[in-house]
Amino acid sequence: MKHRIFKLVDNLESVLCQLLLVSFVLLLFAQIVLRNLFSYSLPWGDELATYAFVWFAYLGAVYATKMSAHNRVTFQFKFLPRWVETACGVITDLIWIGFNAVFIYLSYDFVFNKMNLFWKSQTLGIPMKYFYLILPIAFVAMTLRILQNNYLKFVKKADLVDPETEEVEKLKHRDDTQGTGPQHGGQ
């Protein structure tokens, strides 16, 4: 049951990110075509594209957290014992969770206590509260993903590899099997 919930949330994040990306790209493309060919533009198009991009960026950060794809400087750990890397990773994640907790509090307070429903977007007329809602949602989700990754790493003993490292390893393996790597005299 727990596995199904994680799978559903993973798919929901992915689908939302893709939908938002396609939406703002299509809106901007339509705006360019309409302006250049018909000297017209959708009055609400730029604003909606901007909000879709902002939501995409925050949900993308949550998705990157899930994938362990946020940038980290790890080169120095090759020269130190493994436990140093582990300890630094835990400390870094605790600082990240602390930052998120502060931002969750501040964004929640802003969205639910300081904003009112009368602040509306200029062309869409939708209360701004709904656009700013991504802030507490994203930082709560990011915190949950950090905790999930640490659970997988330390309790389940899973080896979490960021997608970039995984792709580099695939390329190395492919080059080694095809004999095109530097050790095989390839270019």
For each residue, the residues with C-beta under 8 A, 3 or more apart:
1: 4 5
2: 5 6
3: 6 7
4: 1 7 8
5: 1 2 8 9
6: 2 3 9 10 148
7: 3 4 10 11
8: 4 5 11 12
9: 5 6 12 13
10: 6 7 13 14 66
11: 7 8 14 15
12: 8 9 15 16
13: 9 10 16 17 59 62 63 66 141
14: 10 11 17 18 63
15: 11 12 18 19
16: 12 13 19 20 55 59
17: 13 14 20 21 56 59 60 63
18: 14 15 21 22
19: 15 16 22 23
20: 16 17 23 24 52 53 55 56 59
21: 17 18 24 25 56
22: 18 19 25 26
23: 19 20 26 27 48 49 52
24: 20 21 27 28 48 49 50 52 53 56
25: 21 22 28 29
26: 22 23 29 30
27: 23 24 30 31 42 45 46 48 49 52
28: 24 25 31 32 45 46 49
29: 25 26 32 33
30: 26 27 33 34 42 45
31: 27 28 34 35 41 42 45 46 49
32: 28 29 35 36
33: 29 30 36 37 38
34: 30 31 37 38 40 41 42 45
35: 31 32 38 39 40 41
36: 32 33
37: 33 34
38: 33 34 35
39: 35
40: 34 35
41: 31 34 35 45 46
42: 27 30 31 34 45 46
43: 123
44: 47 48 123 124
45: 27 28 30 31 34 41 42 48 49
46: 27 28 31 41 42 49 50
47: 44 50 51 121 122 123 124
48: 23 24 27 44 45 51 52 124
49: 23 24 27 28 31 45 46 52 53
50: 24 46 47 53 54
51: 47 48 54 55 121 131
52: 20 23 24 27 48 49 55 56
53: 20 24 49 50 56 57
54: 50 51 57 58 131 134
55: 16 20 51 52 58 59 131 134
56: 17 20 21 24 52 53 59 60
57: 53 54 60 61
58: 54 55 61 62 134 135 137 138
59: 13 16 17 20 55 56 62 63 134 138
60: 17 56 57 63 64
61: 57 58 64 65 70 138 142
62: 13 58 59 65 66 138 141 142 145
63: 13 14 17 59 60 66 67
64: 60 61 67 69 70
65: 61 62 68 69 70 141 142 145 146 149
66: 10 13 62 63 145 148 149
67: 63 64 162 163
68: 65 149 160 161 162
69: 64 65 162 163 164
70: 61 64 65
71:
72: 92
73: 76
74: 77 78 85
75: 78
76: 73 79 80
77: 74 80 84 85 88
78: 74 75
79: 76
80: 76 77 84 85
81: 84 85
82: 85 86
83: 86 87
84: 77 80 81 87 88
85: 74 77 80 81 82 88 89
86: 82 83 89 90
87: 83 84 90 91
88: 77 84 85 91 92
89: 85 86 92 93
90: 86 87 93 94 150
91: 87 88 94 95
92: 72 88 89 95 96
93: 89 90 96 97 146 149 150
94: 90 91 97 98
95: 91 92 98 99
96: 92 93 99 100 146
97: 93 94 100 101 143 146 147
98: 94 95 101 102
99: 95 96 102 103
100: 96 97 103 104 139 140 142 143 146
101: 97 98 104 105 143
102: 98 99 105 106
103: 99 100 106 107 135 139
104: 100 101 107 108 136 139 140 143
105: 101 102 108 109
106: 102 103 109 110
107: 103 104 110 111 132 135 136 139
108: 104 105 111 112 113 136
109: 105 106 112 113 114
110: 106 107 113 114 115 132 135
111: 107 108 114 115 129 132 133 135 136
112: 108 109 115 129
113: 108 109 110
114: 109 110 111
115: 110 111 112 119 127 128 129 132
116: 119 129
117: 127 129
118: 127
119: 115 116 127 128 129
120: 124 125 126 127 128
121: 47 51 124 125 126 127 128 131
122: 47
123: 43 44 47
124: 44 47 48 120 121
125: 120 121
126: 120 121 130 131
127: 115 117 118 119 120 121 130
128: 115 119 120 121 131 132
129: 111 112 115 116 117 119 132 133
130: 126 127 133
131: 51 54 55 121 126 128 134
132: 107 110 111 115 128 129 135
133: 111 129 130 136 137
134: 54 55 58 59 131 137 138
135: 58 103 107 110 111 132 138 139
136: 104 107 108 111 133 139 140
137: 58 133 134 140 141
138: 58 59 61 62 134 135 141 142
139: 100 103 104 107 135 136 142 143
140: 100 104 136 137 143 144
141: 13 62 65 137 138 144 145
142: 61 62 65 100 138 139 145 146
143: 97 100 101 104 139 140 146 147
144: 140 141 147 148
145: 62 65 66 141 142 148 149
146: 65 93 96 97 100 142 143 149 150
147: 97 143 144 150 151
148: 6 66 144 145 151 152
149: 65 66 68 93 145 146 152 153 160
150: 90 93 146 147 153 154
151: 147 148 154 155 156
152: 148 149 155 156 158 160
153: 149 150 156 157 158 159 160
154: 150 151 157
155: 151 152
156: 151 152 153
157: 153 154
158: 152 153
159: 153
160: 68 149 152 153
161: 68 165 166 169
162: 67 68 69 165 166
163: 67 69 166 167
164: 69 167 168
165: 161 162 168 169
166: 161 162 163 169 170
167: 163 164 170 171
168: 164 165 171 172
169: 161 165 166 172 173
170: 166 167 173 174
171: 167 168 174 175
172: 168 169 175 176 181
173: 169 170 176 177
174: 170 171 177 178
175: 171 172 178 180 181 184 186
176: 172 173 179 181 183 184
177: 173 174
178: 174 175
179: 176 184 186
180: 175 184 186 187
181: 172 175 176 184 186
182: 185 186
183: 176
184: 175 176 179 180 181
185: 182
186: 175 179 180 181 182
187: 180
